Amino acid sequence: MVHREGSRSHIWSTPISREAKDFDSLVVWRMLLKQKLSILILGLLCQFMLCISDQDSGDFPSATNGQKFPWNKMRLPDKITPVHYDLLIHPNLTTLNFTGLAKIQIFVLQETSSIILHSKHLEIIKATIALTNDEATHPESNLYILEYPPYEQIALENAKPLASGETYIINIYYIANLSDGFYGFYKSSYQTPDGKTRVLASTHFEPTSARMAFPCFDEPSFKANFSIKIRREKQHIALSNMPMINSFPVGDIFEDHFDVSVRMSTYLVAFIVCDFTSVSAVTSTGIKVSIYAAPDKWSQTHYALEAAVKLLEFYEHYFNIYYPLPKQDLVAIPDFQSGAMENWGLTTYRETSLLYHPETSSASDKLWITMVIGHELAHQWFGNLVTMEWWNDIWLNEGFARYMEFVSVDSSYPELQVDDYFLNTCFGAMGRDSMNSSRPISTPAENPTQIEEMFDTVSYDKGACILHMLRNFLTEEVFQRGLVHYLRKHSYRNAKNEDLWNSMANTCTEEDFTSGGFCYSASQAAKNAYLYAGEHLDIKAIMNTWTLQQGIPVIIVDHNGSSVRLQQERFLKGVLPEDPTWDSLQSGYLWHVPLTYITSSSKTIGRHLLKTKTDHIELDGETQWVKFNVDMNGYYIVHYKHAGWDSLINLLWQNHTLLSQKDRANLIHNAFQLVSAGKLSLDRALDLTRYLRHEDKIIPVLQGLGYFEVYYKMVLNRKISDVAANLKGYILQFFKHLIDKQSWSDDGTVSERSLRSNLLELVCELEYLPCVQKASDYFNQWRKSNGTMNLPTDVLQVVYSVGAQSSDGWDYLLKKYTQSVSGAEKNKIVSALTSSRDPEKLERLLELGMQGDIIKLQNLAHVVVGVSRNPSGQFLAWNFVKKNWNKLIEKFQLGSFPVRWIMLGTTSHFSSKEELKEVELFFDSIKEHSSQLRCTQLALESIQKNIRWLERNLDVLRSWLLNIIANP
């Protein structure tokens, strides 16, 4: 089809253009009545042909009208592929519905009478088809429509088969309501400063919700070009993936036409109708970058603009591939479920992920905004330019974007010290991956719920961590070259897991082949490999052990003089070698582990690829200690047998600066993880942390402090008062040197400021009197000024939390929440409100979160999980979830992040057999839902782990604390 932009005649194809002009007023219904008889005849004919053609192809389900539906699989058939979508969408922001016409150009790969595509909650009014060839379109004929909601599919039946090798145009007329949730084409709103409600409509299609806005082939491999046209009222603007190229009045409304897009998957399509304002700039390569927000928040857009321009320029240089669109819009949506979405050319964000308010946004808020922008812009290459073939490899999108946000921000904004936070990403991934309920990075996922659950810690964080390991293993030059090769080879196409490894193992094209040690062409060798450390390495074989099997290895190191014996096994928390399930859980697991190490006699990094269950390394000479996983650049746990841990603990006590702060944090993390696996005693791990008295770096301090906080809350929740009191006293006394040196200001580096925020929040929660008094003074001064006093942004959270402990302070904060125009401040206030010790306040907060008026529904999970972390609200939150479960899954899709976060967040603190039984009974009562979710098994396993940890370690913790108190 020849597309003539700017022409109105092509929007509604003949012979029904006259009726279509009245489409929005539903005159088309009368047209349908006249055609009822002909469609009925067509339907009977199509069903007859279906019975003949499919009589040997197995059972088929029944459509909504009781007739046979011609397809019985969740995935679409491959007989037809879309080429081009021409969409006309008209949302009505008063009646909250929309009308649409989808003109889809298709190419027939295999003869068929049925066109199977996706549609969800769309009322299909009419569908027609016309053959098009030699730039001419033949007369239209009606299509018979069948619907099968369980698979979110429709079938368009033609009276005669569509010929293989031919191109057709399908016209589908439909109406629908704007979605009430956060998927598809949904309504959002915000309050103006004078209290008026403004409504807008925005889209969020990933992973399977484009079908809620227009009928489509809603799978990532069905890439096509899109021409989008939006009808809107004059007070609104319309945005889409491409720039607007024409706009003209249609009666008393306007119709905006957007340029034809590049080839892309349906989940990347986006359009918005709103009244936002923007600020813009142009990159060095001529890309127009714009930040859109509600008019009263325009002043908060400027930092995002600076960051977006700088990061977009970084990616063009790093990938050596120009950004292919003429513009990049970043839009702050008032109602948004996730953090952001990478729609090509029109990325959408939560307001807290894009808007920076200098008076209320902390250093951590600024870092978060920068990283989210870096994540979404990385997707413009990883995910948009090259898309995973199917959702089982979503990590190719999300793992890369998560990793590249660190790479890009570290390069573009070194002052933000983002590298200090990458270890936390890997710590989180390891925590999940050490559970038997984890999954491989590449995991089968077929239905929408399974696909939703793929957007998890494993895809994002583990994906990022194994990429970091690979980059460190291959060197930056090889890694970057492999990425560029991958992107260029698969541009505008889809890729699988193995395509990435093949590109990494063949970084040279035939045109630029060189025979260096890092560039190795497949045409020059029997297999793709690198020459690394004197060995030929099969990259695909190595990385398959990290992506195709679940879990994480523990490397057991037995060091004696110059000899190091190595053993690997699967690392599992809460499962011990004496357990009957141990052997079966270990069977078949083997990783190719790129080990790194340093010793007491050499800071030169040693390297060894461990490919077997056991191995041996001979050092250059005898050493006092050896430390594996240098700077934690690898994704594995290390256990040092015999005197290995003693040597490292003594090293930290004597001169901890001989190891980097990353290595120190890595040792703390590994020690406490090994306690949960029964490989190291708790008292030895606690002994290791005694060196922290001399530590002032954020990564190791927060790592050690984090474990003490977890243990404190565990014994507090279980009302083990003697241990709780002693542990609280120990934390306040042991870290006093750090606590008392914190200033209540915004001074220092980003890491110093982040340490200040975290430390003060914890010690005020522990009721450290100097902290509570300082925060109370600030809160009273701020309240006396009616909220106009500018407090240091890094201590806002702790000031609000202390203020929320009084009834009138809590009420005042809720009032200020309704008045604030800063998303960052609203987040801090909500967190403070969840910290109240008054059950009535907490119950009211939960109800406000569910109502979605004062506190937006997008923040409900934040509220529920925040209350559950409060010892006074733990059971309130859990009972709230049980009582409102059906409402929750009406508001959020089953498998979505909010549902998973609520489910895990409200159960993760449980540590008794009674609590475990209660959770099991609840999951059993909602079996229709819980059986579909992987996170239910994770929740149960986490409780079991907590129970076992207390059984094994409570007495050790009690004794260790008593001994420290007696012998400080």
N, C-alpha and C positions, 0 to 999 in steps of 0.2 A: 504494500500500500504506500502510495506517495503521500507524505504528510505535508500539508501546506500550513505552516504556522502563521497565525494572524488572520486566517480565513475562518469565518463562522460556519460556512456551509458544510464542512466535514464533520461537525460535531454530532449532528443527528443525521443518520444516513437515510436516503429515500428508500421506500416510498412513505415513511411515516414521520417526516420532519415536521409536518403541520401539527400532528397530534403531540409530538415531543415538545413543542414550544409550550404546551400546557401541562407538561409532565409533572412539574412541581405541585400543581393543583389537583393532580390525580385524575385528570380527564381520561388518562390511559385506561382506567377501570372500565369505562364504557366501551372502549375499543376492545377490551378483553372479552366482554360479554358477547359481542358480535362474532368473536372468533372461537367461542366455546365449542361449537359443533365441529369445526375443522380440527381443532386441537384434540378433541376426543377421538376423532377418527385417526389422527396421526398417532395418538398414544396407543390405540389398539394395534395399529400396524407395527409400531416399534416393538411392542411387547411380543408380538408374533415372531418378528425377526430375531429378537433376543432369545426366545425359546429355541429357535432353530439353531442359531449360531453358538449357543452356550450349553447345549443339552448334555455335553460330555465334560464340562469344565467344573463340575462340583456344585455344592450348594451355594446359593446366593441369598442374601438377606432380603427382607421386605422393606420397601420404601414406606414413607408416611401414608401413602394412599392405599397400601396393601399390595401393590404390584411388586413384581420382582425388581430388585435393584441390580444393575448389571456389573457390579464389582464387589468383591468380598475381602479386600485387603486394606489395611490402614494406609499404606503407601500408595501413591497414585500409579497408574499404569504408565508405561513409557511409549505408548503408541503415538502420542501427540506431544509436541513441545510448543510453548508460547514464544512468539517472536517480539510482539509489541503490544503494549496496553495503552489504550486511549481512554482516560478516565475523566468523567465529568461528575463532580460532587457538589451538592448544594446543602450545607447544613443550615438548619433553622435554630438559632440560639434562643428563641423564645419558646417554641414548642418542643425543643430538644430532640428533634429527629432529623433525618437527612434523606435525600433522594440521590440516586446515582444511576449512571449509565456506564457500563464497562464494555468497551469495544476491544476485543482481544483478537489479534492476528495470530493464527496458529499454523503450524506446519505439520502435516500428517506423515509420520514415519512408518506406520503400518495401518493397513486398511481397517476401519472400524466404523460402527454406527453409533457408538457411545462416546461422548466427551465427558470424562470424569474430572471434576475439579472441586475445590474447597469452597464452602460457604457456611457461615455460622451466624445465626440470628439475623439473617437477611431475608426479607420477604421478596422472592423473585416474582416479578409481575409478568414478564414476557421475555422470551429469548428467540433470536432469529439467527440464521446463518446464511452466508453468501460465499460462493467460490470467487476467488480473485486471482487472476493471472494476466500476464502481459499488461500490467498496470490498469487493468479493467476489472470492475466488480460486477458479477453476475447478479440476477434478481435474487432477492431474499426468500427464504422459506422458514416456516416456524419450526422451532425445536420443542419437543415434548420434555417436560421438566419432572424429574424424580428427585426426591430428597431422602438422605439417610443420615439423620442427626448424630447417631452414635459415633460415626467416623467423620462427622462434620463435612460431608461430601454431598454434591449434587451430580446428577447425570443428565446431560442434555442429549436427547435421542433424536437422531435424524431418520427420515423415512427411508433413505437409501445410504449405503456405506459411503464414508468419506474416503476418497482415493488416496493411496500412498503417493507421496511426492508432491501433493498439491497444497496450496495455501488457501486458507479460508478466513473470513472475518465473522466472529461471533458478536452479537449485540445482546447484552443482558441488562434489562431494566429492573430496578429494585428500590425498595425503601427499607429503612431501619431506624431504630432509636439510637441516639447517642448512648454509648455504654455508660453505666453507672460506676464502673470500676476504674481500672487503670490500664486496660487493654483495648485493642481495636481503636475505633474512632470514638473518643470519650470526652465527656464534658468536664471542665475544670472551672474554678471561679476564684475570685479574690475580692477583698474588701478595699474600697477606696478610703483615703483619709477621712472623708466625710460620712463614712458608714454605708455607702452604696455597694451593692453586689454586682460585680461585672462577670459575665460568663464568657468563656472561650471554649473552643473545641480543638483537641490535639490528638495525635496518634501515638500509639506504641504497639508495634507489631511483633517484635521478637519474643518468643520464637515462632508461635503459630497463630498469630492474631490478625494478620493482614486479611484473612478470610472473614473477619468481622466488619471490614470496611468496604470490601469489594470482592466479588467472586474471582478466584484466582487459582493458579497452580502453586499452592503455598508450601513449597519445599525448596530448600536452598539451591538445589542443582538446576531448577527451572529458571534460569536467568533470562531476562528480557529487557528491552528498552521501555521507558514509560513516558507518556505525554500526559500531563495532569492539568486539569482546568478546574477552578474553584469559583463557585458563585457565593457572593458575600454582600452584606449591607455596607453602605458607604462609610459608616463610622469604623469599620473593621479593616484590617489588612489580612492578606493571605500569604502564607509562606509554603514552599515546597523544596524538594531536593535541588532543583535547578533555579536559575534566575527567572523572574517574570519577564516575558518578552512582549506581552500585549495585554491591555485591559480596556474594557469598553462597557457601557451601560446596557443592561437588558431590562427594560422597564425601569423600576425604581431600585434595582440592585445592580451590582457590577459582576462581570465575569473576567477572571484573571487567567491568562494562559502562561504556562511555564515551559521553558525550553525542553526538548526531548532529552532524556537522561542517558547516561552510559548504561551498558548492560549490567544488571544487578539483580539480586534476589529480592523476592517480595517483602521479606522482613525488614529491608532497608528503606522501603518507600515511606515517605512522611509528608504530612500536610497539616497546617495549623491555621485556624481563623481566630483572630484576637484583636485587641486594641493596643498592643505593646508599642513601646518606643525603643530606639536602638542607638548604639554608638558604633562607628566603623573605622577601619584602617585597612591599609593595603600592604601585603607582604612584598619582599624584594623581588618576587617573581610575578607580581601582579594579581595575586589572589585577594579578593575582597573578603575581609573577615568582619562579621557583625555580631554584636551581643544584644539580644532582645530581652526585655523584662517589662513587668508592669510599670506604668509611667512613674509611680511614686518611688520606684526602686531603681530608676535610671542611674542615680548617682553611685550605685553599688556595682556597676558593670565595668568600670574602667580597668581594674586589675585583671579581670578575666580577658579583656581585649589584649592587653599587653602580653599576657601569658600565651594566649592562643596564637598570636602572630609569631612570637619567638619559638614556640614549640612546633608550629607548622613548618617554619623554616628549617628547624633542626631535622625534622623527619625527611624533608625533601633532600637534604644534604646526606643524611645517614643512609637512606635507602637508595640514593642516586636515581630516584624516580620522581618526576614532577607530580604534584597533586593534580589529578586530572580534571577537576571541576573549576569553573571560574569563580566560585564563591564558597565560603564556609560560614554558615550561621550557627550560633550557639544560643539556645533559647531556654530561659528559666521558667519552668512550668510550675504553677502554684500547687498542683496536685500531681505527685509523681511517685510511683511505688519504689523504684530502684534508685540508684545514684545518678545514672545518666544512660543515654542510649545513642549509639553511633550512627544513626540514619545518615546516609551519604549526603554530605552537603548541608544537612539540617540536624545537627546534634541537639538533643534535648536533655535537660538537666533538672534535678531537684534544685530549688533555689539555694539551699545550703551548699550545693556542689559547684555553684557558679558565681554567686554574689558575695562580694567582700565588703563588709561594713567596718571601716577603720576604727570606729569607737567600740565595737562589740565583738569583732572577729579576732581571735587569738592567733598566735604564731602557728599553732596546730591547725586552725581553720584555714589559714592561708596556704599551708603545705597541702592540706586535703584538696582544696580547690585546684591547685596547680597539678596535683597528681591525677585528679579525675579528668581534667582537660587533657593532660598527657595521655591518659588511657584511651579516651574517645578518639583523639586525633591519630593515635597509633592504629586504631581500628580502620581508619580510612585506607590503610594499606593491608593490614592483617585482619581480614574479615570482609572488607568491602571489595578491594581490588582482587584479592584471592580469598575465596570463601571455602569453608570446609564442605565436603561433599554431602555429609549428613551429620546430624547432631551428636552422634557418638564421638566425633572428633571436634567438639566445640572448643576444646582446649587450644586448638590451633588458632582460634580467635582470641579467647579470653586469657589463656596462659601467656601468649605473646604480648597482648595489650597490657596485662598486669606487669610483666617484666619490663617492657619498654617504657612504662610510666616512670620506673626508677632510672633507667638509662637516660631518658630524655631530660628529666628534671635534674638529675645529677650533673649533666653537661650544661644545661641552660641556666640553672639556678643553683650553683654550687653553695651559695650562702644558706640555702634551706637544709643542707646536710641530710638529704633524703637517704643517703646510704646507711645512716644510723638506724633506719627503720626496716631495712630489707630482712634482717634476721628475724624480726617478729613475724613477717610473712611466712618464712619457712618454719618457724616454731609452731605457728598455727596449723600449717599443713601437716607437720609431723604428728601433732596431737591427734588430728583426725585419722591420719594414715596408720597410726599404731593401734587402731581398733580393728577388730575382725570384721566389723560392719562397714569398713571402708570399701572402696571399689577401684578398679584400674582406671587410669586416666581415660583410656578409650574403652567405653562401655556401651553395649547395645542399649538403644532407647528408641521406642517406637511410638507410643502414644503421647499426647501433650503433657500428661502428668510426669511421665518418665523423662521427657525432654526438659521440662522445667527443673527437675531435680539435678540435671547435669550442670546447672549454673551454680556450682558450689565451690568449696575450698579446694577440692581436688583439681577441678578444671582450672581455676584461677591461680591459686597459690602454689600448689604442687607443680602445676605446669610452669609457672614462673621460675620456681626453684631448680627444676631439672634443666631448664634453659640456661640459668645462671651457671650451673655445674658444667654444662656442655661448653659454654663460652669460656669458662676458666680453663677447661681441659684442652680446647682446641686453639686457644689464643683469640684475642679480640679480632685480629685481622681475618683469620679463617672464618670465624663465626659470622662476621658482618658480610663477608663475601658470599658465604653460603645463603644467607638471608636474601641478599640481592638477587642471587641466581634463582632462588625459589620464587620470589615475587615476579620476576621478569618472565620466567617460564610459564607461570600459571595465571598471569594477569587476565582479569575478566572471566576467569574460569573457576572451577572447583578443584580442591585438592584433598588428598587423604594423608594420614599419618606418614605412610612410607614415602610420599612425595617429598616431604621435608627432609627426611634422612637421605634420600637419593640426591637431593640438591646439595646437602651438606657434604656428601661424599663425592661430589663432582662439581667443584666450584668453578671450573674452567669451562668456558664455551669453546667450541672448535676454533672460533675466530681469535680468542685471546689465550689459548692454551700455553702454559709455561710448565716447565718440568720441576719447579721448586718443591720443597718439602711439604708446603701446605696446600698446593693447588694440584689436584690429582684427577686426571680425566679418565672416565670410564673406558674410553677407546684405547687407553694406554695400559690397561691392567685387566686381569681376569675378573676382578671384582672391585667395586668401589671401595676405596680405603684411603686412609691417611697414613703418611709416614710420620709417626709421632713417637718420640722417645725410643727410636730404634726399632719400632714394631710397626707392622702393617695392621691397622685396626679397622674392623668392619663397623662403621658408625651405625648402620641400621640394626645390626645384631646387638650392639651395646644398648642403644636407646629403646629397642623393643622390650628389654628387661625392665625398663622404667615406665613404659606406657601401657603394656599389655598385661601386666600382672599387678595386683594390688599390693599395698603395703610398703614397708621401708625396712632396709637391712640394718642390723646392728653388727658392727665389726668388733670382734673380740681380739684384743691385742695382748700378747704375752711377750713382754720385753725382758730380755736378760743379756746384759752387757752389750754386745754388738749384734745380737740375734733378735729378730722380731718374728714371732709366729702369729699368723693371722687365721681367723676363722670367721665365716659369715653365717648368720641365720636370720630368720624373719623376726623383727622386733614387735612384740605384742605386750601391751599393758594389761594387767589384770589376769594374765594367763601364765602359769608357772610350769617349769619342766615336769614337776611331779603330777600335774593335772592329767587326767585320762585323755583329754582332747589335744594335748601338746603335739604329739607326733603327727596327727592328721593335719593340724594347722601349719606345721612346718614343711610338710611333704611337698616337693616339687618346686620350691622357691629357690631361685638363684639369680643374683644380679651381677652385672658387669660394673664394678665400682671403680671409678677413677679416684684413687686414694692420693692424698697429699699429706706430707708430714714435715715437721721440723724437730730438731733434737737440741739437747743442751750444748752440743759441740758445734752445731752448724745452723745458721738461720737460712741457709739455702734450702729452698723447698724441694723435697724429694717427691717423686711421682711413681706410682705403681698402679697398674690396672689389675684389679683382682677379679678373675673370671671363674674361679673355682671355689668350692666350699672351704678349702684350706690352702694356705700358701705360706711362703717364707721370704723374708727380706733380710739381707745381710748389710748392716750399716758399715760405714767406712772405719769406724772404731767404736770403742766402748763409750756409752753415754749414760748420764744419770737419769735422764728422762726423755721420752719421745711424746710428741703431741700430734695426733692425727686430725685431719680435716681442718687445714690451715684457714683461718678467718671464716670458717664454716662455709667454704665455697662448694662443699659437697652436700648431697642430700642423704645423710646417713648418721646413725648414732654410733658412738664409740664407747666401748667398755674396756677398761684397762685392768687386767687380771693381776692377782698377787700384789706386789708392792707398787704397781703402776699408778693407782690413784693416790697412794701415800706420797709418791714423789711429786706429783703435780700439786697436791694440796700444800705440801711444804714449800714448793716453788712460789705459790701464790702468797703464802704467809711471809716469805722472806723478801721477795722482790716481784710483785705482780706485774710490774711494767716490762719485764722481760717477754711477756706475751702481749699481743695486741688486745684492745678492749673487745674485739669480736671473738678472739680465742677465749678470753676470760668468760664472756657471756655464754659461749658455746659449752665450756666446761660446766658451768652452773646448770645450764639446761640439761645436758646429758646426764649429769649426776642425779637430778631429781626424776628424770624420766626413767632411769634405770632402777630407782627405788620402786616405782610403780610396776616394773617388770620383775621385781624380786632379785635383781642381780647386784644391787648395792644396798647396804643398810642405810636407813634414814639418818642415823647419827653421823655417818661419814659425809653424807651430802650436806648436812647442817654444819659440820665442821668446816667444810670447804668455804661456806659463806662467811666465816669469821673474818676473812681477809677484807671483806667489804667495809670494815671500819676505816680502811685507808683508800677506799675507792670513791671517785667523784665523776666517773663517766656514766652517761645515761644508760647505755645498753646493758652493762653488767649490773648496775644498781637496780634498775627496774626489773630485770630478770630475777634477781634474788628476792627483791621486795615482793614481786608478784607471787612467788610460792608461799611466802609467809602470809600474805593476805588471803590466799586460797585456803590455807590450813586454818587460819583464824576464823574465817566465815564458816568453814565446815564444822568446827567444834562449837562455834557460837550457835549455829542452827540446830545442832544436836543437844544444846544446853549442857555441854561439858564445861561447866563454869570455871573449874580450877585451871584447866589447860588454856581456856580462852583468856582468862585474866593474866596468866603468866606470859602467854604469847604476846598479848597486847603490850604489857609492860616491857618485854624484851625488845619489840620493834621500836617503841618510842625511845628506849634508852640506847639501843645499839646504833640507831641511825640518827641520834641526836646531833652529832657533828654536822650532818648534812641538813637536817631540819632547821637548825637554828641559824644557819648561814644563808637561808633563802630570803631574798628581799621580796617585798610585796610590790612588784613593779613589772615593767615590760622590758627590762634591761637584759643584755646578754645575747648569746647566740640562740638559734632556734632550738638546738638540743638542750641548752641550759634552761631555756624558758619552758620547754616541754617537761623537763625533770622537775622544775619548780611546780608546775601545775599538778602533776601527778602526785608528787610528794605531799604537798599541802592538802590536797583533797583527801588523801588517805589519813593523814595524822589528825585532821579536823574531824573526820568520821570516827577516829579512835578517841575523840574527845581530849586531845592534847590541849591543855588549857591556854597556853600562849597563842596557839593557832585559833582556837574558838573565840578568844577575846578580840584578837585582831580582826577576824572576819566579821564578828558582831559589830564592832565599831564602824567598819566600812559599810556594812549593811544599813545601820541606823543613819549614818550620814547620807547615804544614797537615798534612802527612803525619805529623809527629812527634806531633801532637795526635790522630792517628787520625781525621782528617777532621772533628773537632768545632770547629776554629777557624773563625770567620766571616771570610771574605775579602771585600773589596769586590766587589760583584756585577759591576761593570763591567769588572773585570780578571780575573774567573774564567777566561774563555776563554784568555787569553794565559798565565796561570799554569799551567793544565792542559796547554796545548800545549807549553810549555817542559819541564814535568815528564815528558811522554810521550816525550821524546827519549832517555831512558835506558831500558834493558830492564826494570829493576825498577820504575821509575816508571810505565811503560806497564802492567805487570801490576797494579800497585796501583790505577791508575785504572780498569782493567777490573773489579777487585773492587769498588771503590766504586760503579761503575755498577750492579752487581747489587743493591746495598744501598740506593741512593738512592730516595726517594719523590717526588722533584721531577723533572718532565719537563724543565724548563728546565735543570737541572743535567745530566741525562742527555744532552741535546742537545749541551751544551758538552763533555762528556766524549767523546762519539762524534767530534765535530769534532777534538778533541785527538788521539784515537787514530789518526785518518786522517792526521795530520801526521808520524807516525814515519818516519824514513829507513831503517828496517829492513824489507826486503822480506818476511821471514818473518812479522813482526808484521802487516804489511798483508795478506798472504795469509790469515792466521788470522782477521783481522777480516772479510774478505770472506766466508769460510766461515761465521762466526758469524752474519753478516747473512742469509745464505741459509737457514741452519738455522731461524732464527726463534724460538729458545728464550731465550737470554740477551739478544740484541738482537732486538726484535720485528720481524716481517716488514715492518711499516709503515715502518720506518726503513732498509730495505735500499737504497733509492735514495739516501738521504742518505749511506750508507756508500760505495756504489760511486762516486758523483760526488765525494765528498770525497777518496777515494783517487786518483781520476783527476786531481784538481787538484794533487796532490803530485808533483813531478818524479820522486820515487823510486817512485811507484806508478802513473804514467800508463799504462804498457803492461800492468802487472798488472791494472788495472781493465778495460782493453780486452779482454785475453785472457779475463778472467773472464766478460765479457758474451758473447763468442763461444762459449765453452765451455758456458755455462749458458742460452743463449738460449731453448731450449724450456721449460726450467724457469721462466724469468722470465715467459713469456707464459701459463704455467699458473697462476702465482700472481697475475698482474695482467692485466687485460683488455687486449687489443690496442687501441692508441689511447689508453689511459689515461695520466694525467699521469706516474706512475712510469716507465712504459715510454718515454715521450717524453723525460723528464728524463734517464734513463740513457743513451738513445741519443745525445742531443745533448751531454750532459755528458762522456761518455767520448771524444767525437770533436772537440769544439770547440777543443782545444789543438793538434790536428794541423796541420802547416804545410809538409809536404814532399810531393812527387809520389809517393814510395814509400808514404807513409801514405795518401794519397788512393786509390791503387790497391788497397791492402789493404782499405780500407773499402768500395770499390766491389765487390770480389770477395765480401766477406762479405754485403753487401746482396743481391748476385746469388744467393748460396747460400741465402738465406732469402726468395726472391722471392715466395713465397706470402704472406708477411707484409709484407715491405717494400714491395711494390707497392700495398698498401692504405693506406700511411701517407704523409702529406704531410711529416712530419718527416724522412724519409730524404733527400728532396731538399734540405731546409734544411741537414742535416748536411753533405752533399756540397758544397753551395754555400759553406758557411762555411769548409770546408777550402780550397777553391779561392780564396776571398777572402784567407785567410791566406797562401797560397803567393804570390799576386800582390803582397800587401803587402810581404812580405820581399824579393821580387825588385826592387821599385821603391824601397824605403825603407831597406833594411839599411845600405847605404853612406852614405846621408844621416845616419842615426842615429849610425853610427860616427864620422863626421866631426864632427858637431855636438858629440858628447860630448868628443872629443879637443880641439876648439877651446875648449870651456868649461873643460876641465881646464887648458889652457895659458893661458887668459885668464879667470880666475874673476871 
